[in-house]
């Protein structure tokens, strides 16, 4: 089909070009000046680039930005029919895709599409100014759509994806008898499986062709007589509901409990395009007419710099106002040292004597120094200047500790744990990525200390990062994250203790960015209870300080519904528990207190955590230790411990002292309960009960 569409486009282009050229050659010289309209009636070929956004049953129909999707291409031929209607034949190439990850269901697909169609464009010429540079337009058409949909069910090693309730993907089902030996695998986004072959709904080899109605809006700008620039969006209403292999009649466990959107699959293309018009424009020689219109007397008498010398003979134009000039309009130079009098600090310089830029005679020492600057090959004279420039351009690095990176909603208890950290920073990117970071340090050792502290408090995915220009965080590397530091706990920076925050609300739908930008200093986070939480970035040690911020939000930004929340030891607690009197009930969902088994509490000595392959020298050191074990943790990290498990903190402390004495200065103690990381202080508290 693609070859047939391209062939029809070429034939149409050739025919319209021949007709247009023939018409232009036969036109007699018009009585009225109509040359400006010729450019609108030639055949036009163009190429566009844009983004395809899919709207179907996989992922919510209104989910996601239309500018964050798959690249698409547009090849078209247009012929203007009159002042306000244009016919357009086009071919679109691109990819539609959706990847849905949630606790309820995990569906994905990618489909290569080819679209060929016809559209009629209307540019509002009857109601807009004729001499406009930008022309808005709307379009309506009919098109044929071919799609080839596939899904990603296996990784490149042929292992099937099994989605576990903890959000991970593993090579064995969670309900399998051997689930304890399951390995975490990653989705490779290689769509290897034809969706029709799965035959989920019994449709068999259904047709992968359909028709669509495209409705568009945009604007065109004339850059030259033959080149136009256009930008616009077109929504394509298809007659098929199986592009993503899910329709209103689909059933099965793969669909989860989510409702279907009840309509056909559609897609949006937002693009810009450049097009070239093949119309030949007649060259009209009007040089003689232009020459007749020139008033040379004006040029004769013009004196732009006001020095009394006409520009026609002024050899030094733009002379400063009030400066005395000669008959050629150049500033006077009394001593002839090529420094005009108004800049010369020494008007009686001897003839032929070298002078400075201000007209002062140069001494022998000054001449010798100038010669050294000229002949300098060692950089001696440039050294100071270079150092100063480099110092100005050098920007101090800032470090943070990233404690989590999520592409889906976050566990409610984990959200409270993050918000219980006084200096937490929550950043969201696009529609899915959320990064949690802590602290702001201008030196690496301080950041490493904080990272170790956070790890001991149960944030096992903590890594030290730098912020890049796009706002994302980049790991400082395995070597730096495992550098030796003298660790001392800082009571002012840990996540244990009582803090207060000001919360703007919790909503089932995400608030628009414009609202957040207006208020400023607001962070958002989505929990797995389906609510988006919005809080001020500041934390407070007293409820009084939090109340001042709440009042400021109401006065300055009109936020009337903000309320104060309290967090203690990584958990949200009632304000009444800390002695704060409130008029109404607090909306706190009680969480079941976790029961701990003393016999399941173990201590380990962590000797490093690495994201990449172990360096050779580190591997050699680990091989010489006893009981080295490794564990995969969030963020693509691997934790390494030594000495096995200890039932008491004192045993772990003694083993750690041996490691430190042997040169492993980065070793520190961690605690687990049934293989789940818990703060060391919590482990000691459990054993003391």
C-alpha positions, 0 to 999 in steps of 0.5 A: 500500500505504501508504494501505491501511495507514494506513486500517487503522490508523485503523479499528482505532483508532476501533473499539478506542476505542469499545469501550474507552469503552463498557466504561468507561461500563458498569462499576459501582463495583467492590468492590475498588480496581482503578483503577490497572489501568484505564490498561493496557487502552485503545487506544494510538497512538504515534509513534517516531523512530530509526535504520535500520542495514542489514546485507547484502552491501555492507559487512560484516554486522557493520560499523558502529555501529547508532546511526550510520545513517539516520533512520526513523519509526514510527507504531503503534497498540497494544491490550493484550490482558491483563496481559502480552500487547499487540498492535501494528499499525505502519507504518515509514518510512525509508531503508536505505543503504550506501557501500563504498569500498576498493581492491578494490571500490566499491559503494553504494546507497540504498533508501526503505523502507515497512514495515507489520506486526503484532507481539505484545509480552510484558512479563514481568508474571508474574515482575516486581513489579506496581508497577514503573515500567519494564517490559521487553518482547520482541516477535515479528511478521510484516511486509511490506516495500517497497523502492526501491533506487538507486545513485550512478554519476554526479555531477550533471554526468552524469560517471561515477565512475571509481575509481582505485587511488590512492583518487581518483574521476575522470572518465576510467578509469585504463586509458584512453589519455587518463588523464593528462588525467583530472580529480578529481571528487567523489561527490555522494551523489545516488542517481540510477540504478535498480539493477534497470535495470542488470540486473547479474545478469540478474534483470530487473525483480525484485519490490521487495516481501518479507516479514520477521520482526521480533524486538525487545527494549526497555523501556517507562516510564509517564510519566503515566496516559495517556503512555508512553515506550519505547525498544528495538531490533528486528532485521528478518529479511527474505526477500530478498537483493536489497535492495542488488542483490547476492546469493549468486549475483552475479558480475562485476568490480564485486564484487571478490574479497570473499566474500559474506555468504551470507544475506538482507539484514536491517536493525535499527531502534533507536528511542524512542517516545511513545504516548498511551492513550485510556482515560477514567479515572474521577474519584473525589472523595475530598476529604472523606476526605482532610480527615478524615485531616488532623491539624491539631494537628500543624500547630498545634504545628509550629515548623520553624525552632525560634525558639519561634513556631509556623509557623501564626503565624510571619511570618519562617520559616527564622530562623537558629538562636539569633537572638532574635525577636519575637512574630511570629517575626521577628528583632529590629531595635533601631534600626528600620533594617530590618537585623536585630540579628544582621546590624547592625554599628551598633545605634544608627543615628539614626531615618530615616538611610540605612544600608548593608546591614550597618546602618551610617549612610551619609555624603554621599559614600557616598550620592552614589556610590550615586546615581551607580551608580543613574543610570549610563548610560555604563557607567563603574562597570560597565566594570571588572566587565565586563572582569573577567568577559570575561577569565574567560570568554575561552578561549585558542585552540589551533592544530594542523596537520592533515596528513591526513584519511582515510575509508579505510585508509592506505598502509603507507608513509604510516602510517610517515611519520606515526608518524615525526613526534614530536608526531603526534596521530591521532584516529578518529571513528566507523567510517571518519574518521581525522584526522592532526594535528601540534603544539599552539600558542597562537599562529597564526604558530607554527602557520603556521611548522610548516605550511610546514615540514611542507609542505617535508618532503612533507606537501603537504595540511598546513593550520592548524586549530582544534579544535571542541567535537565534537573535529573540526578546522576550518580557520582559513581561506585567508588565515591559512594563507597569512599572511606569516611568517619561517620558521626550521626547528626541529630539535626539531619536524621529522619527520627524525631518530630516535624510539622509540614503544611499540606495543601490537600490530597486529590484523586486527580493531579493538579495542573502545573500552572497552579503549582507554579503560581504558588511555588515551593510545592512538592507533589507525590502520588501514593498507591491509595490513589491520592496525589498529595501536595505539601510545602517544601519546608518542614518545621520543628514547631507547630507555631512556625507551621501555622505561620506558613499556613497563614502566609499561603492563605494571604499571599496565594488564596490557599484556604484549605491548607492544614498542618500535619505531623510526622514522627519517626517516619510516620504520620501522627495525629496533632492531638498526640503532640499536644496540639488542640484542633477544632475538627477531626484529622483525616489520618488512615490508621496503619496496622502496627507491624509485629516484630519477632526478636528471633528474626532480627539480625545484624550485618556489616555492609562493606559497599554498595555498587551500581556497576561491575566491581572494580578489580581492586575491590573484588580482590579485597572482598575475596579475602574476606569471610562470609561475603554476600550480595543482595540486589536492592532498588535503584539497580544497586547491589549491596555487599556484606561480610561476616554473615549474620549476627544476633547481637549488635555487639558481635557486629560491632566487633567484626566491623572493628576488625574490618576497619582495622584491616583497611575497610573504612567504609564498613558500617552496621545494618539491621534486618527483620526477616530479610527486610532492612530496618533501622539499627535503632529499631532493631536494638529497640525490638531486642530490648523489649 
